[in-house]
Amino acid sequence: MQKQAACVGKWIPAMCIEGVICPFVCEQLGWPMRPWLGRDGVASHLAKMWPDHPPRYIRTEIDGRKHNVLHYFIPHPQAATVTQLALRKRQSA
């Protein structure tokens, strides 16, 4: 998702990741589809990847009706690398 200019630096609805992006990426890479929910699901892994940006509910209009929809933040690739290095440094200290 970080290679897609439209996604980088934005909050992406979970339903888009679950229904479109995740199946497309798995198909491209030849990976079996993983469950979305659960302790070992894709959603829990996404939430752990960027602790500085936990998933949040954002009011979104869908088909003329407003809903609270869960969104995940997709950081810039360089910023994500710096965050991961800082996290590892804190854990090893």
Residue, then its C-alpha position, 0 to 999 in steps of 0.5 A: m500500500q505504501k507504493q500506491a501514491a493515493c494511499v500514502g499519508k492517508w487514513i484508508p477505510a478498513m473495508c477497502i483494505e479487507g475487501v479490495i486491497c488485501p485480496f489483490v495483494c495476496e493474489q499478486l504474490g500467490w499467497p493464501m488469503r488470511p482471515w481479517l479478524g482474530r488474534d492472528g488476523v490481518a487487522s491485528h497485524l496492521a494495528k501493530m505495524w504502526p503504534d504511533h497511528p493506531p486504527r481509529y473510527i472516522r465519520t464517513e459518508i457512504d451512499g448518502r448515509k453517515h457511518n463511523v468506519l474503522h480506518y488504518f493510517i498508511p505512512h510514508p515508507q521512509a517514515a515507517t522505517v524510521t518508526q520501526l527502527a526507533l521502536r526496536k531501539r526502545q525495546s533493546a534498551 
